[in-house]
Amino acid sequence: MAVARLALDPRRTVGPVNRRLFGSFVEHLGRAVTNGIYEPSHPSANEQGFRKDVIDLVAELGVSVIRYPGGNFVSGYKWEDGVGQVAERPRRLDLAWHSIETNEVGLHEFAGWVASVDSELMLAVNLGTRGIDAALSLVEYCNLRGGTALADERARNGRVDSFGIWMWCLGNEMDGPWQIGHQSADDYGKLASRTARAMRAFDPSLELVVCGSSNAQMPTFGEWERAVLSHTYDDVDYISCTPTTRSRTATWAVSWHRRLTWISSSSQ
């Protein structure tokens, strides 16, 4: 079994650490949102219904960037369901986690929560059941200052200034057969490339993330990255790595050893 070792010495500084290493994500899954960060009946809840004790703890962690709304959830999500008057938002069946989504928390509410924990918001677009058109509508709603139906709708919904969201994920874990709209690496790579180019037509400065393998145990691990990047290399800025950490330290170390070995060999 391969063993990975890491030695830390604060006196041997090589260079600055990119703060984005300390990012995280929040998904509409179980109690992560409803009765998690958002619980209006909780004694510590603020006027927006978010738990102040959770806000304080997340702020203390110093999380640099937070991805939303998922996770597997995003592959069946209609972002339009999470904007507008809360009382008028539809309840939807979420097939990712087989639950009912109330949409009480959506884009505006979550953006406010991210600001309260002093972090940066990163959005994921749905490339499972949707595609280019929905992605373009979302980025226009978020980032265009005004003058169009979508930008003006955002203003009517309480946000006159744009959200200024610059980092976007093109889908989520599209290699996984559990994913709604699961695709082959070639099919996903082609869709991600077209989506990226369309989004860059709106704003070339957007930072785009393409989906890497869900984990190092996937049968397509490595080949998935090669195929996806063959279509998207010139269109995106990053490829995601998604290790699921557990208490089994050896398993985590082997997983990352495989990833780093593959990345190293591929770059030569």
Secondary structure per residue as TSV (DSSP state, phi and psi in degrees):
chain	resnum	aa	ss	phi	psi
A	1	M	-	360.0	132.0
A	2	A	-	-68.9	142.7
A	3	V	-	-122.4	127.7
A	4	A	-	-101.6	136.2
A	5	R	-	-123.8	140.2
A	6	L	-	-130.5	124.8
A	7	A	-	-115.4	129.4
A	8	L	-	-113.4	127.0
A	9	D	-	-137.4	106.1
A	10	P	T	-62.9	-14.5
A	11	R	T	-84.9	-11.5
A	12	R	S	-108.7	72.4
A	13	T	-	-81.0	126.4
A	14	V	-	-99.2	-41.2
A	15	G	S	-174.7	176.3
A	16	P	-	-68.7	148.7
A	17	V	-	-92.9	126.6
A	18	N	-	-66.2	122.4
A	19	R	G	-60.9	-21.5
A	20	R	G	-69.6	-10.8
A	21	L	G	-61.8	-20.5
A	22	F	G	-104.5	32.8
A	23	G	-	-83.8	173.0
A	24	S	E	-154.1	-168.2
A	25	F	E	-151.5	157.6
A	26	V	-	-126.6	130.8
A	27	E	-	-125.6	150.1
A	28	H	S	-74.5	82.8
A	29	L	S	-145.2	122.0
A	30	G	T	55.3	-126.2
A	31	R	T	-98.6	13.1
A	32	A	S	-59.6	-43.1
A	33	V	T	-103.1	-74.1
A	34	T	B	-69.9	125.6
A	35	N	T	66.8	20.1
A	36	G	T	-123.4	-92.0
A	37	I	T	-76.3	-25.5
A	38	Y	B	-116.1	113.5
A	39	E	-	-154.1	83.1
A	40	P	T	-55.5	-27.7
A	41	S	T	-85.2	-4.2
A	42	H	S	-73.4	144.0
A	43	P	T	-57.1	-28.0
A	44	S	T	-93.8	2.2
A	45	A	B	-63.8	139.4
A	46	N	-	-86.7	-172.5
A	47	E	T	-63.3	-25.2
A	48	Q	T	-87.7	-3.4
A	49	G	S	91.9	2.3
A	50	F	B	-89.9	139.4
A	51	R	B	-70.4	121.5
A	52	K	H	-68.7	-32.0
A	53	D	H	-65.3	-37.2
A	54	V	H	-69.9	-42.4
A	55	I	H	-55.8	-45.6
A	56	D	H	-63.5	-40.3
A	57	L	H	-68.8	-41.9
A	58	V	H	-66.7	-40.6
A	59	A	H	-62.1	-38.2
A	60	E	H	-64.9	-33.3
A	61	L	H	-66.4	-27.3
A	62	G	T	73.5	36.7
A	63	V	-	-63.4	126.6
A	64	S	-	-84.8	-36.1
A	65	V	E	-147.4	141.9
A	66	I	E	-129.1	122.8
A	67	R	E	-85.7	145.0
A	68	Y	E	-152.6	147.6
A	69	P	S	-99.4	13.7
A	70	G	-	177.3	179.8
A	71	G	S	83.2	161.9
A	72	N	G	-53.7	-29.9
A	73	F	G	-55.4	-36.0
A	74	V	G	-66.3	-23.7
A	75	S	G	-73.6	-6.1
A	76	G	G	-127.6	12.5
A	77	Y	-	-92.2	136.7
A	78	K	-	-105.0	109.0
A	79	W	G	-60.7	-27.8
A	80	E	G	-63.3	-23.9
A	81	D	G	-67.4	-20.9
A	82	G	G	-103.5	18.4
A	83	V	S	-126.9	164.1
A	84	G	S	90.9	-172.5
A	85	Q	-	-61.1	128.3
A	86	V	G	-58.7	-40.3
A	87	A	G	-65.2	-20.6
A	88	E	G	-100.2	0.3
A	89	R	-	-76.2	142.2
A	90	P	-	-77.8	147.9
A	91	R	-	-87.3	132.2
A	92	R	E	-125.1	150.4
A	93	L	E	-79.6	123.3
A	94	D	E	-97.2	110.5
A	95	L	T	-79.7	-17.0
A	96	A	T	-66.0	-44.1
A	97	W	T	-120.3	11.5
A	98	H	T	51.5	57.2
A	99	S	E	-142.7	173.6
A	100	I	E	-99.5	125.3
A	101	E	E	-97.9	121.9
A	102	T	-	-83.9	-20.2
A	103	N	-	62.6	23.6
A	104	E	S	-63.4	-34.9
A	105	V	S	-107.0	124.5
A	106	G	-	-135.6	-155.9
A	107	L	H	-57.8	-50.9
A	108	H	H	-64.1	-45.5
A	109	E	H	-64.8	-43.2
A	110	F	H	-70.0	-36.3
A	111	A	H	-60.2	-38.7
A	112	G	H	-65.2	-39.3
A	113	W	H	-65.7	-42.3
A	114	V	H	-59.9	-41.5
A	115	A	H	-63.2	-35.6
A	116	S	H	-69.8	-22.8
A	117	V	T	-100.4	8.9
A	118	D	T	59.2	50.1
A	119	S	-	-125.4	179.8
A	120	E	E	-110.2	138.7
A	121	L	E	-90.7	129.8
A	122	M	E	-118.8	130.1
A	123	L	E	-105.8	147.7
A	124	A	E	-108.8	139.9
A	125	V	E	-101.3	151.9
A	126	N	-	-82.4	108.1
A	127	L	-	-111.7	17.5
A	128	G	S	-90.6	-63.5
A	129	T	S	-103.6	-5.3
A	130	R	-	-127.3	-156.8
A	131	G	-	-174.5	-138.4
A	132	I	H	-62.0	-46.5
A	133	D	H	-60.7	-47.1
A	134	A	H	-65.6	-37.2
A	135	A	H	-64.3	-43.7
A	136	L	H	-64.7	-39.8
A	137	S	H	-63.1	-40.5
A	138	L	H	-66.8	-45.5
A	139	V	H	-66.9	-33.6
A	140	E	H	-68.1	-43.5
A	141	Y	H	-59.6	-40.1
A	142	C	H	-77.6	-42.7
A	143	N	H	-114.5	-12.1
A	144	L	-	-81.9	131.9
A	145	R	-	-62.7	-41.6
A	146	G	S	172.5	176.6
A	147	G	S	98.7	-3.8
A	148	T	S	-125.1	167.6
A	149	A	H	-58.3	-42.7
A	150	L	H	-71.5	-42.9
A	151	A	H	-64.9	-39.0
A	152	D	H	-69.9	-32.3
A	153	E	H	-63.8	-41.3
A	154	R	H	-59.2	-42.3
A	155	A	H	-63.5	-42.2
A	156	R	H	-64.3	-27.9
A	157	N	T	-84.5	6.8
A	158	G	T	108.6	2.3
A	159	R	-	-125.2	95.1
A	160	V	-	-71.0	-48.0
A	161	D	S	-73.4	151.4
A	162	S	-	-67.6	158.8
A	163	F	-	-74.1	-26.2
A	164	G	-	62.1	51.1
A	165	I	-	-94.7	122.2
A	166	W	-	-110.1	-17.6
A	167	M	E	-110.5	125.7
A	168	W	E	-133.2	135.3
A	169	C	E	-97.1	133.0
A	170	L	E	-92.5	81.2
A	171	G	S	85.1	-169.9
A	172	N	S	-151.0	125.6
A	173	E	-	42.8	50.0
A	174	M	T	-71.0	-9.2
A	175	D	T	-78.9	-15.3
A	176	G	-	-83.6	129.3
A	177	P	T	-64.3	-16.3
A	178	W	T	-77.3	-13.8
A	179	Q	S	-77.7	132.1
A	180	I	T	-63.1	124.5
A	181	G	T	81.2	20.2
A	182	H	-	-46.9	137.7
A	183	Q	-	-134.0	162.8
A	184	S	-	-71.5	164.5
A	185	A	H	-61.1	-40.1
A	186	D	H	-66.9	-44.6
A	187	D	H	-64.4	-44.4
A	188	Y	H	-65.8	-42.9
A	189	G	H	-59.0	-41.0
A	190	K	H	-66.4	-43.6
A	191	L	H	-66.2	-42.9
A	192	A	H	-63.0	-38.7
A	193	S	H	-63.9	-46.0
A	194	R	H	-64.9	-39.8
A	195	T	H	-65.9	-43.3
A	196	A	H	-61.2	-44.9
A	197	R	H	-65.0	-37.6
A	198	A	H	-66.6	-42.3
A	199	M	H	-66.4	-36.0
A	200	R	H	-70.8	-22.8
A	201	A	H	-65.6	-31.3
A	202	F	H	-73.4	-46.0
A	203	D	-	-155.6	107.6
A	204	P	T	-62.9	-17.4
A	205	S	T	-86.4	-2.1
A	206	L	-	-60.7	143.9
A	207	E	E	-101.3	120.2
A	208	L	E	-115.2	139.9
A	209	V	E	-120.5	124.3
A	210	V	E	-97.3	152.6
A	211	C	-	-76.0	124.6
A	212	G	-	-90.3	-167.2
A	213	S	-	-65.6	149.0
A	214	S	S	-68.0	-34.7
A	215	N	-	-164.4	166.7
A	216	A	T	-74.2	-7.8
A	217	Q	T	-91.8	-3.4
A	218	M	S	-64.4	139.2
A	219	P	T	-63.1	-20.6
A	220	T	T	-97.3	7.2
A	221	F	T	-56.3	133.1
A	222	G	T	90.6	-56.6
A	223	E	H	-65.8	-35.1
A	224	W	H	-59.7	-48.6
A	225	E	H	-61.0	-42.7
A	226	R	H	-60.8	-47.2
A	227	A	H	-67.9	-44.4
A	228	V	H	-63.1	-44.7
A	229	L	H	-70.0	-23.9
A	230	S	H	-64.2	-24.0
A	231	H	H	-97.9	-27.4
A	232	T	H	-116.6	-3.2
A	233	Y	T	-52.3	-41.3
A	234	D	T	-84.2	-2.3
A	235	D	T	-111.6	-15.2
A	236	V	-	-126.0	168.3
A	237	D	S	-103.4	-29.9
A	238	Y	E	-141.2	157.7
A	239	I	E	-122.8	136.0
A	240	S	-	-83.2	147.4
A	241	C	-	-117.4	133.7
A	242	T	-	-127.0	70.5
A	243	P	-	-78.0	138.1
A	244	T	-	-100.0	109.0
A	245	T	-	-80.2	142.5
A	246	R	-	-133.8	179.5
A	247	S	S	-74.6	-12.6
A	248	R	-	-81.0	88.0
A	249	T	H	-56.4	-39.6
A	250	A	H	-62.2	-42.4
A	251	T	H	-61.1	-44.7
A	252	W	H	-61.2	-43.2
A	253	A	H	-65.8	-42.1
A	254	V	H	-64.1	-41.6
A	255	S	H	-57.5	-48.8
A	256	W	H	-72.8	-29.2
A	257	H	H	-61.7	-43.7
A	258	R	H	-63.1	-43.2
A	259	R	H	-62.6	-49.0
A	260	L	H	-66.5	-36.4
A	261	T	H	-64.4	-42.3
A	262	W	H	-66.6	-43.5
A	263	I	H	-62.1	-41.9
A	264	S	H	-63.8	-45.8
A	265	S	H	-67.9	-32.3
A	266	S	H	-74.4	-24.6
A	267	S	T	-87.4	-7.0
A	268	Q	-	-83.9	360.0
